[in-house]
Every structure is written in structure tokens, then in C-alpha cells.
Amino acid sequence: MKTLVIPDIHNKVDAVDPIIDKHNPDRVVLLGDYFDSFEERPETEEKIAEHTALWVKEMDHRGYNIFWGNHEMSYIFPYLYRCSGFTVEKYDIINSIITCDIWNRFKLVMEIDGIWLSHAGMHNSIFSHPHKGFTPEDVEAICNAALENARLRVPHPALEAGATRGGRAPVGGITWLDWQNMMPFWDKEGNPIRQLVGHTPGKNVRTRGGTPEEFHCACMDTHLTYVATIVDGHVEFHKVIS
């Protein structure tokens, strides 16, 4: 099965279908941050937010795997998380289109062929137990607890912004972890927790640990100039030709 992974889109939604058509995947993963391009003019930003929200609704209708980004967190939990670009006007428009049942289908993390996908990544201080180490069951429990806390307006380390983003946590959670704070870690059997993330923009795909082909961590937020495919645990990065 071929999985296509598309990182941070930031309103460039019209570029996505040509990418999907080119790669003809069996499964599509969208790694979050669909809103707030930072290039919006004040007079058009609400119309752009509406266009993007309708696109997100269509992606959900297609059954794609839609992930939370830190910008989406702003538009569902604004009392806890506010990203640059957030406005109350956009909040109202987005939530008139993206209903609770759609938000509830968003994902924080997903494992595919031994690769862990999330918007910003998992830090071992949050997702690895001192005694049990890293387990998929704990990842699910931590993510579920974090979202339940957010619904109750209670902070949780797995969703907090780290100090490098002006937050109160030492390192960011799964939608906020900066690439500079991401470090490889291993399970109790010594197997690396291989991660593929977006969130921290750069000109090129960056890898850490292992080899470039068999990396332990990779960040692919490149302003939508690279996407990735996963086939049988092999990750290949593709330059987007516009």
C-alpha cells in the first residue's frame, strides 16, 4: 500500500489535488496546519479561511487522514491555544463549516509501516515512560487524555507549546514540538521510534539519527515543496513541481 504524506499546507489547498493525482496513493495523510498562511491581506483573509475550511470538509468526506496542527488547535480550543494568524472572525467562519463530528475525526498520531506520523513529533519526556519505555498503548492513552483535557479547558503536556515558541512547557507537545528540540529515542528493545513530522519550516527536508534513507526523525515542512510516500516502511521524499 502506498501512503502519501502532505505536510503543512497553510491555505495552499488548490495545490493538493494535483499532488494526489500525480502520486495516485492508496492512502492520504494530511499532517496539519491548513489555515493561516501569513500572506493574507486583511480584506481577503476571511474569504480564504472559508475556502480552506470547505476544502478540509471535502478531505474529510473523501476519508483522508486529517491531522491536528497547532493552528487547528487554535480554532477549536482558542481558550488554551492561540497561534499567530488567529482571529475571532476566522474562528466563527471555520466553525460554521467544520462541525464537531469532523473535528472529532482529526488525528494526533498514526503509525504506518513502523513510521510514526504527527504534526510536530513526540518527545521522549512526554511519550516514553521511565520504566515501561515507549508503547503504542501509552501513546493512544496520552493523546486521548490530552484531548479530553483540552475539552475541559485544562492544559496537558502533550498539547502544550514549548519555550522555543513562547510557551510554558520545557518542550512542545505533539502539535508544538520544534525540530530543534526533537531527538531520536528508542523502545525498550532498542528499536528507534521512527518519526515523520512537519511544523518547523525550512528550505529542505531535514533528518536526524540513522541514515538519510533510514532516518530516526525527519521534518518535511518546506512550504509545500516536498511531500513523502511510504511503501512497506520505506520513505521517499518528492519535490513538488508547480
C-alpha positions as CSV (number, residue, x, y, z in Angstrom):
1,M,0.0,0.0,0.0
2,K,1.3,3.5,-0.9
3,T,0.7,6.3,1.6
4,L,1.1,9.9,0.5
5,V,2.1,12.3,3.3
6,I,1.5,16.0,2.8
7,P,2.7,18.4,5.5
8,D,1.8,22.0,6.4
9,I,-0.5,23.5,3.7
10,H,-1.3,26.9,5.1
11,N,-4.1,27.7,2.7
12,K,-2.4,26.3,-0.4
13,V,-5.3,23.9,-0.7
14,D,-5.6,24.2,-4.5
15,A,-2.2,22.7,-4.9
16,V,-3.1,19.5,-3.2
17,D,-5.3,17.6,-5.7
18,P,-2.6,17.8,-8.4
19,I,-0.1,16.3,-6.0
20,I,-2.5,13.5,-5.1
21,D,-3.3,12.8,-8.8
22,K,0.4,12.6,-9.6
23,H,1.2,10.0,-6.9
24,N,-2.0,8.0,-7.1
25,P,-1.8,6.8,-3.5
26,D,-3.9,4.2,-1.7
27,R,-4.0,6.4,1.4
28,V,-3.6,10.1,2.0
29,V,-2.3,11.7,5.3
30,L,-2.5,15.4,5.8
31,L,-0.2,16.5,8.6
32,G,-2.0,19.6,9.8
33,D,-1.7,23.4,9.7
34,Y,-4.3,24.0,6.9
35,F,-5.0,27.6,8.0
36,D,-3.1,30.9,8.4
37,S,-0.8,31.5,5.5
38,F,0.7,34.7,7.0
39,E,0.5,36.2,3.5
40,E,-3.2,37.0,3.7
41,R,-4.3,40.6,3.2
42,P,-6.8,41.7,5.9
43,E,-9.5,42.2,3.3
44,T,-9.3,38.7,2.0
45,E,-8.3,36.5,5.0
46,E,-11.8,35.6,6.0
47,K,-12.7,34.5,2.5
48,I,-9.5,32.4,2.3
49,A,-10.3,30.8,5.6
50,E,-13.8,29.9,4.3
51,H,-12.3,28.4,1.2
52,T,-9.8,26.3,3.3
53,A,-12.5,25.2,5.7
54,L,-14.7,23.9,2.8
55,W,-11.6,22.1,1.5
56,V,-11.0,20.4,4.8
57,K,-14.6,19.3,4.9
58,E,-14.2,17.8,1.4
59,M,-11.0,16.0,2.5
60,D,-12.9,14.5,5.5
61,H,-15.7,13.4,3.1
62,R,-13.1,11.6,1.0
63,G,-11.9,9.7,4.1
64,Y,-8.4,11.1,4.2
65,N,-6.4,11.0,7.4
66,I,-6.6,14.6,8.7
67,F,-4.2,15.5,11.5
68,W,-4.4,18.3,14.1
69,G,-1.8,21.0,13.6
70,N,-1.2,23.7,16.2
71,H,-3.2,26.1,14.0
72,E,-6.2,23.9,14.0
73,M,-5.9,23.7,17.8
74,S,-6.4,27.5,17.8
75,Y,-9.7,27.2,16.0
76,I,-11.2,24.6,18.3
77,F,-9.6,25.3,21.6
78,P,-8.8,29.0,21.5
79,Y,-9.1,29.4,25.2
80,L,-6.0,27.2,25.6
81,Y,-4.0,27.7,22.3
82,R,-3.6,30.8,20.1
83,C,-1.4,30.7,17.0
84,S,-0.3,33.7,15.1
85,G,-2.8,34.4,12.4
86,F,-5.8,33.6,14.6
87,T,-8.8,35.9,14.6
88,V,-12.2,35.6,16.1
89,E,-13.8,36.3,12.7
90,K,-11.9,33.3,11.2
91,Y,-12.8,31.2,14.2
92,D,-16.5,31.9,13.5
93,I,-16.3,31.1,9.8
94,I,-14.2,28.0,10.2
95,N,-16.5,26.5,12.9
96,S,-19.6,27.3,10.8
97,I,-18.2,24.8,8.2
98,I,-16.1,22.3,10.2
99,T,-18.6,20.7,12.6
100,C,-17.8,18.8,15.8
101,D,-18.1,15.4,14.1
102,I,-15.4,16.4,11.6
103,W,-13.1,17.9,14.3
104,N,-13.5,14.6,16.3
105,R,-12.1,12.6,13.3
106,F,-8.9,14.6,13.3
107,K,-5.8,12.6,14.4
108,L,-2.9,13.5,16.7
109,V,-0.7,10.5,15.7
110,M,-0.7,7.5,13.5
111,E,1.7,4.6,12.9
112,I,2.2,3.4,9.4
113,D,4.6,0.6,8.4
114,G,6.8,1.4,11.5
115,I,6.7,5.2,10.9
116,W,5.0,7.4,13.5
117,L,3.3,10.4,11.9
118,S,2.2,13.5,13.7
119,H,2.2,17.2,13.1
120,A,5.2,18.2,15.2
121,G,6.5,15.0,16.8
122,M,6.7,13.1,20.1
123,H,9.3,13.9,22.7
124,N,10.5,11.1,24.9
125,S,10.0,13.2,28.0
126,I,6.2,13.1,27.3
127,F,5.7,9.8,25.4
128,S,8.2,7.4,26.9
129,H,7.6,6.0,30.4
130,P,10.7,5.8,32.7
131,H,10.0,2.1,33.4
132,K,7.8,0.8,30.6
133,G,9.5,2.8,27.9
134,F,7.6,3.6,24.7
135,T,4.4,1.7,23.9
136,P,1.7,2.3,21.3
137,E,-0.9,1.8,24.1
138,D,0.6,4.6,26.1
139,V,0.7,6.9,23.1
140,E,-3.0,6.4,22.5
141,A,-3.8,6.9,26.2
142,I,-1.8,10.1,26.4
143,C,-3.3,11.6,23.2
144,N,-6.8,10.7,24.4
145,A,-6.2,12.3,27.8
146,A,-4.7,15.4,26.2
147,L,-7.8,16.0,24.0
148,E,-10.1,15.3,26.9
149,N,-8.2,17.9,29.0
150,A,-8.5,20.4,26.2
151,R,-12.3,19.9,26.0
152,L,-12.3,20.6,29.8
153,R,-10.1,23.7,29.3
154,V,-7.2,22.0,31.2
155,P,-3.6,22.1,29.8
156,H,-1.8,18.9,29.1
157,P,1.9,18.5,28.3
158,A,1.1,16.6,25.1
159,L,-0.5,19.6,23.6
160,E,1.5,22.5,25.2
161,A,3.7,24.9,23.4
162,G,7.3,24.8,24.4
163,A,9.6,27.6,25.4
164,T,11.0,28.0,21.9
165,R,7.5,29.0,20.8
166,G,6.8,31.2,23.8
167,G,5.0,28.5,25.7
168,R,5.2,27.5,29.3
169,A,6.4,23.9,28.8
170,P,10.1,22.9,28.6
171,V,9.5,21.3,25.2
172,G,6.4,21.3,22.9
173,G,3.8,18.6,22.7
174,I,2.7,16.7,19.7
175,T,1.4,19.7,17.8
176,W,4.1,22.1,19.0
177,L,7.5,20.3,19.3
178,D,10.1,22.3,17.4
179,W,12.5,20.4,15.2
180,Q,15.5,21.8,17.2
181,N,14.1,20.0,20.3
182,M,13.3,16.7,18.6
183,M,15.7,14.0,19.4
184,P,15.8,10.3,18.5
185,F,14.7,7.8,21.2
186,W,14.2,4.1,21.3
187,D,11.9,1.5,22.8
188,K,13.0,-1.0,25.5
189,E,14.1,-3.5,22.8
190,G,16.5,-0.9,21.3
191,N,14.4,-0.1,18.2
192,P,14.3,3.5,17.1
193,I,11.0,5.3,17.2
194,R,11.0,6.5,13.6
195,Q,9.0,9.8,13.2
196,L,7.9,11.8,10.2
197,V,6.7,15.3,11.0
198,G,6.1,18.9,9.8
199,H,5.6,22.0,11.8
200,T,9.1,23.6,11.7
201,P,9.6,25.2,8.3
202,G,12.8,25.0,6.3
203,K,14.1,25.0,2.8
204,N,14.7,21.3,2.6
205,V,13.7,18.1,4.3
206,R,15.8,17.5,7.4
207,T,16.7,14.2,9.0
208,R,18.2,13.2,12.4
209,G,19.6,9.9,13.6
210,G,20.2,6.7,11.5
211,T,20.9,7.4,7.8
212,P,19.2,9.8,5.4
213,E,17.4,6.7,3.9
214,E,16.7,5.0,7.3
215,F,16.3,8.1,9.4
216,H,15.1,8.1,13.0
217,C,13.4,11.5,12.7
218,A,12.5,13.6,9.6
219,C,10.9,17.1,9.3
220,M,9.3,17.8,6.0
221,D,7.7,21.3,6.4
222,T,9.2,23.0,3.4
223,H,6.3,25.4,2.5
224,L,4.8,22.5,0.5
225,T,7.8,22.0,-1.8
226,Y,8.2,18.4,-0.6
227,V,5.8,15.5,0.1
228,A,6.6,11.9,1.1
229,T,5.4,8.4,0.2
230,I,5.6,5.4,2.4
231,V,5.7,1.9,0.9
232,D,6.5,-1.1,3.1
233,G,8.3,1.1,5.7
234,H,10.4,2.8,3.0
235,V,10.0,6.6,3.0
236,E,10.8,8.6,-0.2
237,F,10.7,12.4,-0.4
238,H,9.4,14.0,-3.6
239,K,9.9,17.6,-4.7
240,V,6.7,19.2,-5.8
241,I,6.9,20.7,-9.2
242,S,4.4,23.5,-9.6
